[in-house]
Amino acid sequence: MDLVVRDAYGWQDLDLGHGFHEVEYLPENDRVRFTISEAARAVV
């Protein structure tokens, strides 16, 4: 789904960097999520 949306916006050159990443804004004991990278999040 993420890739389809990325392509619809014309961002084919954006590497979403899917993986398990620590998300700082979540509670300290529950911060790891499978999501896009922080660098991709900043662009999006």
N, C-alpha and C positions, 0 to 999 in steps of 0.2 A: 504494500500500500504506500509506504513512504517513497519508494522509487517512482511510482506512478504519479504521485503528487509533485515530487521534485521535477520530473520530466514535463508535467503540465505547465509548470511555472517557467520552463526553459532553462533550468539549472542543471543540465546534464553533466556539466563539468564539476559539480559540487560532490565531493566524496562525503557521504553522510557518516562514515566511520562507525557503523553499527557495532555494538559490543556492550560489555558490562562496564558501566561507568559510575563513579561516585557522583551523586547529585547533591550539591552542598545545601540546597534549601529544604531538604527533607530531614526528619529527625535523625540524630546522630547514630542511633542503632539500626537504622533502616534506610541507608543512603544509596545502596548499590542497586542499579536498575539496568535492564537491557534497553538501551536507547541510542540516539545519535550522539556523536562526540560533542564536546563543549565547543570546539572550533566551528563545527557545522551549526550548532545551536546559535552561536553568535551571528552567523550569516543569515540564518532563517529568521 
